[in-house]
Amino acid sequence: MTEKTAILSPHAPAPAHTFSQGVRRGPFLQVSGQGPVDAATNEYLHPGDVAAQTTLTLRNVLAVVEAGGGTFDDLVMVRVYLTTREHFATMNDAYAAFVQEHSTTGVLPSRTTVMTGLPREEMLIEIDALAVLD
């Protein structure tokens, strides 16, 4: 059986003491929920701007994937959590721009979007992801 390994990236926000930024077991890498947090300062950025929060959050997800040895093209599933349905179109546009910039194969990851409450009031979005690595 393959051992579980914690994945840590200095280019993503430090994880809380109760979870890892990511966990890899065999070819599977699960990225914990990331938010609009600056990796250098651990400050929440872009209050009220869901587009900027989406881009920063996706950068944080990608940083964990890269720390685990993967690329954007290794993502097979992305889950987006929004605080309100009204942010969907703006998030979707920012998401599409990020995907277009980082996908080299044109095969996009699956995605689910859920409207829910999030742990911090300043968070308009949280994203987690699953990558399968060679």
N, C-alpha and C positions, 0 to 999 in steps of 0.2 A: 504494500500500500504506500502511496506517495505521501510524504510529510507535508503538513501545512506550514506555510512560511508567511510571516508578516511582511508587507511591502510598505516601505516608508520613502517619501520623497521630500527633500528640502524645498521643492518648488510647489508644494501644496501645503495648505494650512496644517499645523500640528494637530494630531488627533486628540480627542478627549481621552482621559485615562481609561475609559471603558470600552474602547474599540480601536482597531487598527485602521490606517488609511485604506489599506487593501489587504486581501489575503489571497495567496496563491496556493493551489493544490493541483499538482500535475499541470495540465495545460490551462486550467481555469483560474482566472483572476477576477475576484469580485471587488469592486471599488465601493467603499463606504460612501454614504451620502455626503456630497460636497456642497458648500454654499458659496456665497459671494464674499469670500474672505481672502485678504491679502496674505500670501504665504510668509512674507518677511515680517509683518507686524502683527498678524492674527487679528487685524481690524476688519470689521464688516464695512464694505465699500458700496458706493452708488445707491444711497437710500432713495427709494421711490423710482428707480430707473431699472425696470425689468430687463430691458435689452442689454444694458451694461452688466447687470448681475448674471444674466444667462451666459454671456461670453466669458466672464471671469470664472464662473462655476464650471463651465466646460473646460477651460484651461486647467483648472485644478484637477478635474477628472483625468484629463489627458496626462498630466504630470505623474499621477499615480500609475497609470497604465505604462508609461514610458519607464518609470522606476522598476516596474516588474518585467521589463524586457519587451514590451509590446509597442504598437503604434495605433493610431486612430483606426486603421483598417482591421485591427484585431477585435474591435468592439462588435459584439453580436446583439447586445440588448442595452438600451438606455431607458431609465425611468426618470421622468421629470415630475416634480411635485410643485404645484403652483398654489398660491394662497387665494387666488380669485380667477374665475373664468375670464374676466375682462382682460387679463394679461396674456391670454393664449396667443392671439395673433402676433403681438409684438415679440413674445418669446419665440414663436415659431419662425419669424423672420430672422431673428438673431441666431437661432439654432441653425437654420438653413445656410446662413452665411458662414458660420463656423464649419459646418459639415463640408460645404463646397471647398473651403480653403484647405481642409485637412484630409479629405478622402482622396486617395490616389487610384482606387479601383472602381469607384462609382457604385459599389455595392454598399448601401447604407445600412447601419444597424437597425434592428427593430426598435420600436419605441412605444412606450406607454406614457400618457400624461394624466395625472390625477390632481384634482383640486382638494386641498386639505389645509389644516393648520400646521404651522412649522414652529420649531422650538424657540426661535428668536423673532421678535416683532419686526426687526429690520430686514429679515429674510423674506423676499418675495418668491424665491425659488430654491429648490434643493434638487440635486441630480445624483443618482447612483448608476453604476454600469457593470456589465459583465463582459469580460474579454476572454477569448480562447486563443492561446498562444501556441505557436509551433514549438 
